[in-house]
Amino acid sequence: MSAGLGAVPQAPGHLPLLGHTAAMLRDRLGFLASLPAHGELVRLRFGPQTMVLVCDPELVQQVLRDDRTFDKGGPFFDRAREIVGDGLASCPHDRHRRQRRLCQPAFRPTRLPDYTGAITGAACEETAAWSDGDVIDIDRAMPAVANRALARTMFSSRLPAETTGQITEDTTTLMNSVIRRMLTPAPFDRAPTPGHLRYERARRRLRQTVTGIVADRRADGAVDHDLLSALLSAADPETTGDGPRSLTDEEIADQLVTFFIAGTETTAGLLSWVLYELARHPGIQERLHAHTDGVLRGRLPQAAELPALTYTEQVINESLRLHSPVWLLTRTVTTDARLGGVRLPAGTAIAISPYTVHWNPALHPRPRAFDPDRWNSRSADRSAYLPFGSGPRRCIGDRFALRETAVVLSVLISSWRFAMVTERPPRSALSASYVPRGLRLRVHARRPGLGGGP
């Protein structure tokens, strides 16, 4: 017999009126990672909003695989839709399959080699001005690389630098606002505060910019080897009757905003955390230098060589486990359901955090240690490794993100050695993705030529 929702234990740290907001603001990752000790399911409250956090990895998989019962929704996605509309990452179940079929061609493995050159060029250009001994603001440099790379893979080289810069500035403003808006009671989130006014300006301007880009390319009619052309030309073979076989311009704008936010913020955050961990672990960094040198032999990375960069893959996998950029997902129960012996009524808000799995010592021994060798003898166990989600809503751009990170990291590590400037860990902003702030590293040239070395 199933228990009711009231049988789900409430997480510790609850305060009157605020609920668990203070605990999340103080140390959100540590707080979330501590909750499996209190049950497979744990209740969280933020103001009047109650959510059920799923802590057990098998139940997490059940939620992620059944996207009809546990549909995209809840406080996070309600806020995200203000920014990305009904793009692939935020649309409900009844729109998802068609959108995914139409977007999939842009991310087929056969297209990924077309993107490698753009990513390599972006990394080389950003590091061209670096000199031996420089102290680099990593949390500025890595977004610049990711921004350049993504702008070229999405739009070829057509956008002026000021346009891509404005898009990046606006997406950063929005990402830094969405979690605070999620935790803010609805009656207060439209107060004319400076933060809200910045948010609204950035949201309107980003939508206008992207809508204009789509309209211009549609009118131009040119076909490039970029993501926008792939979306414009996509046709759904499964569409029948009078339904649209292609994406509308509004749908394409939704996808572009979604991909730009995901591809810039999260990839830049991942690269920053990788460099931070390599600087903290010189022995691992030296091993990566030797591995990269042995595979590339002084060349810039080519698409065909990436599968041989196995230790690079291990380093990236471990960084994703320890510093997963996406730290919270929410779902909405669409019909009365059972989960872990508990009856969940329709409308229940569900939350999932990779950190309840990634930092669980029963699943990953020494979970706070940076140890790429834990990926040496096995592929990533999807039940215990969720940086890109799982099931039918798994991130469509996961291969692109891994390739981009591997290419940029190979360019950087071929020419530069990274060292800590201070032992103080970087801050992490309360953003929709887990990214470092205030991270500065010293670079030492290994040899000239690659990646902008002296």
N, C-alpha and C positions, 0 to 999 in steps of 0.2 A: 504493500500500500504506500502511495506517495505522500510525502509531507507537503504542507503548504509553504508559501513564500515566507511566512513568519518563522519557520523553523531554520531559515538560513541565518547563521550567526552574523552579528554586526561587527565590522572591523573595529579594532581599538582606535583610540584617538578622536572619538566623536565629541564635538562641542555643540552646545545649544546654538541654534540658528545657523551656524556655519557648517555644521556637520563635519566632514573630513577635509574641507577646503584648506584649513591651516596645515594639516599633515601633508597634503599634496604640495602646497607651496614651499614647505620647509625642506622636504627631501622626497620628491615624488617617486624616484626609482627605488630607493631604499624602502620606502613605505610599501610600495606595490610588491616588491620582492619578498617582504616579510609576511605577506598575507596567506600564502599556502599553509603556513603553520596553524592557521585558524579554521581551515576547512577547505573542501573542494570548491564550494561556493561561499562567497562572503558578500555581505551587503555594505554598500557605500552610500553616503548621502552628501550632496552638495546643495546647501540651501534646501529648498523643497523637493529637489530631484533625488530619487533613489535609483541606484544601479546595482546590479548583481555582477560582481567580478568573478569570472570563471578561472580557477587556479589549477585544476587538475588537467594535465596535458591531454588525456584521452577525451575529456569533456570539451576542452578547447577545440580539438579536432572535430568533434561532433558538431559544434556550433559552426565552425568555418566551412565544413563540407555541406551542411544543409542550409544553403542560402535562401531557400524558399521560406522555411520556418523562422530562421534567424536572419532577417533581411538587414541590409544597410540602413542604419537609422540610429537614433539616440542623440544625445546632446552634441557629441563631436561632429557627426555628419550633418546634423541640422545646421550647425554653424559653417561647416565646410561648404555646404550647398550655397550659402550666401556668396561664396567666392568662385567656386568652380561650376556652379549650376548642376546639371544632371550629367556630368561627365562620367567616364567609365568607372572611376574610383568611387563615385558617390551615388550613382543612379540606383533606383530600386531594382529588385529581381526581375520584374516584368519587362524591363528595358535593357537588361544587362547582356543577355545572350546575343541579341542583334548587334549591339554596339561592339561587343568583343570580336565578333566575326568580322566586322568592318574595320576595326583597328588592328587586327592581328597581322595583316600583311606588312605593316610598317615595322614590325618587330620580328619577322621571320629570320632564322639564322642566316639565310642567304643574303639578307640585306646588311647584316652587321659589319661585314668587311668594308662596305661603302662608308661607314661611319668612323672607321679606325683612323683614317688620315686626318679628319677634322679634329678628332680628340687629341691626337699627337701634336698637331699644329697649335692647338690651344694651350697645351702644357708647355711647349717650347717658347711660345710668345710670352707667356706670363713670367717665365723664369729667365728670360733673356737679359733682364737688367740686374739679376742677382750677382753678387760678388762674394768671394771667399771671406768668411767672417761676418757677413751681414746678419742682422737679426730681422726675421721676417714675421710679419703679422699673418699667421697662418689662417686665421678666421676671416681675413680679407682676401688672401691670395687664392685659397681653394674655391670659394664662391666665384671668383673671377674666372678661374679655369673652367669650372663647371658651366658657368654662364656662357663663355665663349663656345665651348664644345657643343652645348645643347642648342644654342642659337644657330650654329652651322648645320647641325644634323636635322634641325627642324625646318630651317628657312634657307638653307644654303648660305650664301654670303650676301644676301640681298638687304638685310636690315642695317641701317646706320648704327654706329656704335652708341650714339645717344639714345636710340630707341631701345636697344637691348639693355642698356644701363638703366633706363627708366622702368622697364619691365622687371628687372631684378630688384630695384629699389621698392617697387610696389609689392611684389610677391613677398619680400622680406617683411615689410610692414604688416601684411595680412597674416603671414604665418606667426608673427610675434603677437598677434592680437587674438587669434582664434581660440586658444585655450582659456585666456582670461574671460572671453565672452561666453565660453561654455560654462565657466564656473560662476558667472554673474547672473543673478535672477533677471528674467526677461523684462520686468518693469524698469530696470535701471540701465539696460544695455544700450538704450538710445539717448541717454542723457547727453547734452551738448558739451561733453568734456573734450579737451584737446586730443586725447587718444581716440575717442570715437570719431571726431572730425577727420583725423588723419586716416583712420580706417576707411571711412566712407569715400574720401577723395581717392585713396589708392584703389579701392574696389571699382569705382566707376571708371577711373582712368585706365586701369588694366583691361577691363572689358572693352572699352572703346578702342584701345590700341590693337588688341588681338582681333576684334571684329573687323577693323579696317584692314589689317594684314590679310585676312581671309578674302575679303571683298576684292582687294587689289589683285591678289593672285588669281582669283576666279576670273576676273576681267581680263587679266593678262594672258591667261591660257597656256603659259609656259609649263613645261614638265621638267622638273629637276629630280635628282636622286636624293630627295630629302623627305622628311616625315610628312610635311604639309602636302606635298604632291601625292604621297601614298594615300593620305586621308581623302583628298579631293577626288581621286580616281577609284576609290574602293567601291565595289558593288557586292551586294549580299546575294549569293546564289540561292539561299533558302527562303528569300522573301517571295510570297505568293500574293495573288490578287492585286489590289490597288495600293498595298503598303509601299512605303519608300524603300527603294533598293540601295540608296546611297545615303550618306550623312548629309543633313542640312547644314547650311553655313553656321547656324547657331550651335548645332551639335559639334561641329568641327572646332568652333571657338571654345566650347566647353572642354573638349579633349586637349586642345593646345594649352589652356590655362592649367589643366590638371597635370599634363606631362611636364610643363615648364616648372611648376612648383615642386613636383616630385623629383624631377631630374636635376634641379639646381640645389635646393635646400638639403635634401637627404644625401645626395652624392657628395656634396661639399662637406657636409658633416662627417660622413664616413671617412673621406680622405683625411680630414683634420684629425680624427681620432686615430687613424692608422699611423700618421706621422708622430703624433704624441706618444703612442705606445712604442714605436721604434726608437724614439729619442730616449725614452725611459729604460729601454732594454737594449743597450749597445750590442750585446752578443747576438741577439736575434737580428738586429739591423745588419751586422757584419755577415751573418749567414745569408740574409736576403741579398746583400751586395754580391756575394760570391755566386749565388744561384742565378741572379739576373745577368751578371757578366758571362757566366757559362752558357746561357741560352742565347743571349743577344749578340755577344762578341763585338760590342762596340757600336752596334747598329740601333737605329730607332725601332721600336716594336712594330712588327707587321702582323696582320691578322692570322697568318698561318702559324706564327710562333707562339701565340698566346696559350694554346693548350699545353705547351711544354713548361710554362711558368707555374709549376705545381706548388712550389713553396710560396709564391706570391698569392696563389689561391688560398692556401692555408692561413696566411697572415690576414687576408681579407675576411675569410670565414670567421676567424677568431675575433676580429674587430667588430664584425656584425653581431656576434654573440654577446660580447661584453658591452658594446655601445650601440645597440640597435637604434637606428634613427627614428623609426616609428615605435613609440613607446605606449600608445594606447589606441585601441579600436573599440568602437561601440556598435551594437546591433539592437534591433527591436524585434521582439517576439510577435509574429504576425497572427498566430493562432494558439490557443491553449496547448501547451506542450509540457513534456517531462524532461528534466535534465538532472542526472545524478540522483534520481529518486525524489526530486522536488517538482511539484506542479508549478509551472510558470504561466500565469494568465496572459492572454494577448495584451500587448502594449507594454510588457515589462522591458525595461532598458537593460541590456547586457553589456558588460565591458570585458575586454581581453587585453592583457599586457604581455608582450614577449618576455618581460623581465621576471614574471612569475615562473617561467620555464627556463629561461637562459641563466638565471642566477640561482637555480634550485640545486643544492649540493647533491641531492639524490640522483639527479640527471646529468650534472656536469661537476665532477669532483673539483675542489678548489675553484669555485665559480668566479671569484673576483680576481683570479690570477690570469695574466695574459700568456697563453700557452698555445701557439699555433700547432704544436705537435699533437694536440688532442684530435686534430683532423687528419693526421698522417695515415692512419690505417683504415679509415672508414669514411664513407661519404656522409654528408649531413643527414642526421636522423630528423625527418620532417616533423615527427611527433614531439621532438624536443628542440626544435630549431625553427624559428618563425620570423626571420627578419623581413620576409616578403609575404607574410601571411600563408595561407594554405587553401586547398579546395578550389572551387570554380572562380573565386574572387582573388586568387593569388595574383600578385602584381604582374601585369602584362609586360612591364619593362624590366623584369628582374635580370634577364640576360644582358640587356643593354647596360644596366647599372653596373653589373659585375665586369663587363668588358671595359666600360669607361674607367672604372676604378683601377683595373689591372693595367690599362695602357698608361694612364697618368702616373700611377705609382712606379711603373717601370722606367718612364722617362725621368722622373725625379731621382729615383734611387741609383740610376746609371751614372749621374753626374754629381750628386750631392750626398753629403752625410749630414744628418740632423742631430742636434744636441739641445738639451734643455738649457734654458736661460735661468729658470728658477724652479725649485722643487714644488712650488705652490701649484696645485691642480687648477686647471681653467674653470671658469664659471660655466654654468649651463643656463641659458635663458629659458623662461617658461614659454616655450614655443610648441607648435604642433609636431615638430621633430626635435630630437635630442641632439643638439649641436653645441660645440664648445664656444665660449666667448672669452676674449682676452688671451688667446693662445699665441705665444710668441716663441719661436725656435731659432737657434743659430744654425746657419748653413756653412758647411765647409766643402770646398770644391774637391772632387775626386779626380776629375780630368776634364779638359776642355771639349767642347763640341756638342755633345748631346744636351738637350734640355736647357740651353742657354748658359752653360758653364763658361767660365772666363777664358 
